[in-house]
Amino acid sequence: MAVNLSMSGVSILSGTILRFYLVSLNRKLDMGEVIEDLDGVGEMGIEGRKREVEERGLPGIAVERGFRFLV
């Protein structure tokens, strides 16, 4: 029973942390900021930046069309 209780606590804590993280990412997307530590457009150009965004889990076209994480 203790294992079930501790795993439930870990799940609740993880879910709460994930929710706050996704809300902060949505806020950054609303303000037009680049997500996380993506390098500037500079050398890579627009296509390179889109590819970098897609590799980190955000589809470039969806971001341009208003993609938001569901919370």
TORSEDREN-95408 format. One record per residue: residue number from 1; x, y, z of N, C-alpha, C, O, CB in turn. Coordinates in nm, 3 decimals. Glycine has a CB too. Layout:
[site NUM,[X,Y,Z],[X,Y,Z],[X,Y,Z],[X,Y,Z],[X,Y,Z]]
...
//
This chain:
[site 1,[0.082,-0.118,0.000],[0.000,0.000,0.000],[0.088,0.127,0.000],[0.052,0.228,-0.060],[-0.094,-0.001,0.121]]
[site 2,[0.201,0.119,0.067],[0.291,0.233,0.072],[0.347,0.265,-0.066],[0.364,0.381,-0.102],[0.406,0.207,0.170]]
[site 3,[0.376,0.161,-0.145],[0.428,0.182,-0.280],[0.323,0.250,-0.366],[0.354,0.343,-0.441],[0.472,0.047,-0.343]]
[site 4,[0.198,0.205,-0.357],[0.091,0.268,-0.433],[0.073,0.414,-0.394],[0.054,0.500,-0.481],[-0.040,0.192,-0.413]]
[site 5,[0.078,0.442,-0.267],[0.063,0.579,-0.218],[0.178,0.667,-0.267],[0.156,0.780,-0.311],[0.057,0.581,-0.066]]
[site 6,[0.301,0.616,-0.260],[0.415,0.696,-0.304],[0.413,0.719,-0.455],[0.444,0.828,-0.502],[0.548,0.628,-0.263]]
[site 7,[0.376,0.618,-0.532],[0.367,0.633,-0.678],[0.256,0.730,-0.716],[0.270,0.807,-0.811],[0.343,0.497,-0.745]]
[site 8,[0.146,0.728,-0.643],[0.039,0.825,-0.667],[0.089,0.966,-0.640],[0.058,1.058,-0.716],[-0.084,0.794,-0.579]]
[site 9,[0.164,0.983,-0.535],[0.221,1.114,-0.504],[0.317,1.162,-0.611],[0.315,1.279,-0.650],[0.292,1.109,-0.371]]
[site 10,[0.401,1.072,-0.659],[0.495,1.106,-0.766],[0.419,1.144,-0.893],[0.456,1.238,-0.962],[0.592,0.987,-0.794]]
[site 11,[0.313,1.070,-0.924],[0.233,1.100,-1.043],[0.166,1.236,-1.032],[0.165,1.313,-1.128],[0.127,0.991,-1.065]]
[site 12,[0.111,1.266,-0.917],[0.046,1.396,-0.897],[0.148,1.508,-0.909],[0.122,1.610,-0.973],[-0.024,1.401,-0.759]]
[site 13,[0.263,1.491,-0.848],[0.369,1.592,-0.854],[0.418,1.612,-0.997],[0.435,1.725,-1.041],[0.486,1.552,-0.763]]
[site 14,[0.440,1.503,-1.069],[0.486,1.511,-1.208],[0.382,1.579,-1.297],[0.417,1.662,-1.381],[0.518,1.371,-1.262]]
[site 15,[0.257,1.545,-1.279],[0.150,1.607,-1.357],[0.140,1.757,-1.331],[0.116,1.834,-1.424],[0.018,1.541,-1.325]]
[site 16,[0.158,1.797,-1.206],[0.153,1.938,-1.171],[0.269,2.015,-1.233],[0.252,2.124,-1.287],[0.153,1.956,-1.019]]
[site 17,[0.388,1.956,-1.226],[0.506,2.020,-1.286],[0.489,2.031,-1.437],[0.521,2.135,-1.495],[0.634,1.939,-1.252]]
[site 18,[0.438,1.927,-1.502],[0.416,1.929,-1.646],[0.316,2.038,-1.684],[0.334,2.108,-1.783],[0.367,1.793,-1.695]]
[site 19,[0.211,2.051,-1.605],[0.109,2.153,-1.633],[0.171,2.293,-1.629],[0.148,2.373,-1.720],[-0.008,2.143,-1.533]]
[site 20,[0.247,2.323,-1.524],[0.310,2.455,-1.513],[0.408,2.479,-1.628],[0.418,2.591,-1.679],[0.382,2.468,-1.379]]
[site 21,[0.480,2.375,-1.668],[0.575,2.387,-1.778],[0.503,2.418,-1.910],[0.546,2.506,-1.985],[0.658,2.259,-1.792]]
[site 22,[0.394,2.346,-1.938],[0.320,2.368,-2.061],[0.254,2.506,-2.063],[0.248,2.570,-2.168],[0.214,2.260,-2.080]]
[site 23,[0.205,2.551,-1.948],[0.147,2.685,-1.941],[0.254,2.790,-1.971],[0.227,2.887,-2.041],[0.085,2.711,-1.801]]
[site 24,[0.375,2.770,-1.919],[0.482,2.866,-1.947],[0.522,2.863,-2.095],[0.552,2.967,-2.152],[0.605,2.836,-1.858]]
[site 25,[0.522,2.745,-2.157],[0.552,2.738,-2.301],[0.444,2.807,-2.383],[0.475,2.876,-2.480],[0.566,2.591,-2.345]]
[site 26,[0.317,2.789,-2.345],[0.208,2.858,-2.414],[0.223,3.009,-2.401],[0.199,3.082,-2.497],[0.072,2.813,-2.359]]
[site 27,[0.263,3.055,-2.284],[0.282,3.198,-2.262],[0.394,3.250,-2.353],[0.382,3.359,-2.410],[0.315,3.225,-2.113]]
[site 28,[0.502,3.173,-2.366],[0.612,3.213,-2.455],[0.566,3.216,-2.600],[0.603,3.307,-2.675],[0.731,3.118,-2.439]]
[site 29,[0.486,3.118,-2.640],[0.434,3.116,-2.777],[0.343,3.237,-2.801],[0.346,3.294,-2.910],[0.358,2.986,-2.804]]
[site 30,[0.263,3.275,-2.703],[0.175,3.391,-2.716],[0.255,3.519,-2.734],[0.215,3.608,-2.810],[0.085,3.404,-2.594]]
[site 31,[0.367,3.529,-2.665],[0.450,3.650,-2.674],[0.543,3.647,-2.796],[0.611,3.745,-2.824],[0.532,3.666,-2.547]]
[site 32,[0.545,3.535,-2.867],[0.629,3.524,-2.986],[0.773,3.491,-2.957],[0.858,3.508,-3.045],[0.622,3.649,-3.063]]
[site 33,[0.803,3.446,-2.837],[0.940,3.411,-2.803],[0.977,3.276,-2.862],[0.891,3.193,-2.891],[0.959,3.410,-2.651]]
[site 34,[1.106,3.257,-2.879],[1.157,3.128,-2.925],[1.157,3.033,-2.806],[1.197,3.072,-2.696],[1.301,3.142,-2.987]]
[site 35,[1.114,2.912,-2.827],[1.105,2.814,-2.720],[1.244,2.766,-2.681],[1.325,2.729,-2.766],[1.017,2.695,-2.764]]
[site 36,[1.270,2.767,-2.551],[1.393,2.716,-2.489],[1.518,2.778,-2.546],[1.520,2.897,-2.576],[1.400,2.567,-2.505]]
[site 37,[1.622,2.700,-2.562],[1.754,2.751,-2.598],[1.785,2.735,-2.746],[1.893,2.691,-2.784],[1.860,2.681,-2.517]]
[site 38,[1.690,2.771,-2.830],[1.716,2.764,-2.973],[1.810,2.877,-3.011],[1.797,2.989,-2.962],[1.585,2.770,-3.055]]
[site 39,[1.904,2.847,-3.099],[1.995,2.951,-3.145],[1.920,3.052,-3.231],[1.812,3.023,-3.282],[2.113,2.889,-3.224]]
[site 40,[1.978,3.169,-3.246],[1.917,3.272,-3.329],[1.911,3.229,-3.473],[1.976,3.133,-3.513],[1.994,3.402,-3.317]]
[site 41,[1.833,3.300,-3.551],[1.815,3.264,-3.691],[1.947,3.277,-3.765],[1.979,3.190,-3.846],[1.708,3.353,-3.756]]
[site 42,[2.023,3.382,-3.740],[2.155,3.408,-3.796],[2.201,3.319,-3.908],[2.153,3.333,-4.021],[2.251,3.400,-3.691]]
[site 43,[2.294,3.229,-3.880],[2.356,3.145,-3.981],[2.260,3.044,-4.041],[2.268,3.014,-4.160],[2.474,3.073,-3.922]]
[site 44,[2.169,2.991,-3.959],[2.083,2.882,-4.004],[1.979,2.928,-4.104],[1.941,2.850,-4.192],[2.016,2.818,-3.887]]
[site 45,[1.932,3.048,-4.093],[1.824,3.095,-4.179],[1.691,3.044,-4.126],[1.685,2.973,-4.026],[1.846,3.048,-4.325]]
[site 46,[1.587,3.082,-4.195],[1.451,3.047,-4.152],[1.429,2.895,-4.157],[1.374,2.837,-4.064],[1.346,3.118,-4.240]]
[site 47,[1.473,2.831,-4.265],[1.452,2.687,-4.278],[1.527,2.610,-4.170],[1.476,2.512,-4.116],[1.496,2.638,-4.418]]
[site 48,[1.648,2.653,-4.140],[1.725,2.588,-4.034],[1.658,2.602,-3.899],[1.658,2.509,-3.818],[1.865,2.646,-4.029]]
[site 49,[1.602,2.720,-3.874],[1.532,2.744,-3.747],[1.407,2.656,-3.738],[1.379,2.599,-3.633],[1.494,2.893,-3.732]]
[site 50,[1.332,2.645,-3.849],[1.213,2.559,-3.850],[1.251,2.414,-3.822],[1.183,2.345,-3.746],[1.139,2.569,-3.985]]
[site 51,[1.360,2.369,-3.882],[1.405,2.231,-3.861],[1.444,2.210,-3.715],[1.413,2.107,-3.656],[1.524,2.197,-3.954]]
[site 52,[1.512,2.310,-3.656],[1.552,2.303,-3.515],[1.430,2.296,-3.424],[1.427,2.220,-3.328],[1.640,2.424,-3.478]]
[site 53,[1.329,2.376,-3.455],[1.206,2.377,-3.375],[1.138,2.241,-3.385],[1.091,2.188,-3.285],[1.111,2.490,-3.421]]
[site 54,[1.131,2.185,-3.506],[1.067,2.056,-3.525],[1.141,1.945,-3.451],[1.078,1.854,-3.397],[1.059,2.023,-3.673]]
[site 55,[1.274,1.952,-3.448],[1.351,1.851,-3.378],[1.326,1.855,-3.228],[1.337,1.752,-3.160],[1.500,1.869,-3.406]]
[site 56,[1.294,1.971,-3.176],[1.268,1.984,-3.033],[1.123,1.958,-2.998],[1.084,1.976,-2.882],[1.307,2.122,-2.986]]
[site 57,[1.042,1.916,-3.093],[0.907,1.872,-3.062],[0.796,1.967,-3.101],[0.679,1.935,-3.080],[0.898,1.847,-2.921]]
[site 58,[0.826,2.083,-3.156],[0.723,2.175,-3.201],[0.723,2.180,-3.353],[0.820,2.226,-3.413],[0.743,2.316,-3.140]]
[site 59,[0.616,2.135,-3.416],[0.611,2.140,-3.561],[0.608,2.285,-3.609],[0.521,2.362,-3.566],[0.489,2.063,-3.613]]
[site 60,[0.700,2.323,-3.696],[0.715,2.461,-3.740],[0.590,2.521,-3.799],[0.554,2.634,-3.765],[0.823,2.469,-3.840]]
[site 61,[0.522,2.449,-3.887],[0.402,2.502,-3.951],[0.292,2.523,-3.847],[0.220,2.622,-3.852],[0.353,2.406,-4.063]]
[site 62,[0.279,2.429,-3.754],[0.176,2.441,-3.651],[0.201,2.561,-3.561],[0.106,2.628,-3.519],[0.170,2.313,-3.567]]
[site 63,[0.326,2.589,-3.530],[0.360,2.705,-3.447],[0.320,2.833,-3.519],[0.265,2.924,-3.457],[0.511,2.708,-3.413]]
[site 64,[0.347,2.840,-3.648],[0.312,2.959,-3.725],[0.161,2.979,-3.733],[0.115,3.092,-3.745],[0.369,2.950,-3.865]]
[site 65,[0.085,2.870,-3.726],[-0.061,2.879,-3.736],[-0.130,2.887,-3.601],[-0.252,2.875,-3.593],[-0.114,2.761,-3.813]]
[site 66,[-0.054,2.905,-3.495],[-0.115,2.924,-3.364],[-0.120,2.800,-3.276],[-0.211,2.788,-3.194],[-0.251,2.975,-3.382]]
[site 67,[-0.026,2.709,-3.292],[-0.024,2.589,-3.210],[-0.015,2.624,-3.062],[0.061,2.714,-3.025],[0.092,2.498,-3.250]]
[site 68,[-0.090,2.555,-2.978],[-0.083,2.570,-2.833],[-0.092,2.432,-2.769],[-0.160,2.343,-2.821],[-0.197,2.665,-2.779]]
[site 69,[-0.023,2.416,-2.657],[-0.034,2.293,-2.580],[-0.166,2.293,-2.504],[-0.207,2.396,-2.451],[0.086,2.278,-2.481]]
[site 70,[-0.232,2.179,-2.500],[-0.356,2.167,-2.423],[-0.323,2.136,-2.278],[-0.248,2.043,-2.249],[-0.447,2.058,-2.481]]
[site 71,[-0.380,2.215,-2.188],[-0.358,2.194,-2.045],[-0.489,2.172,-1.975],[-0.491,2.152,-1.853],[-0.284,2.312,-1.982]]
//
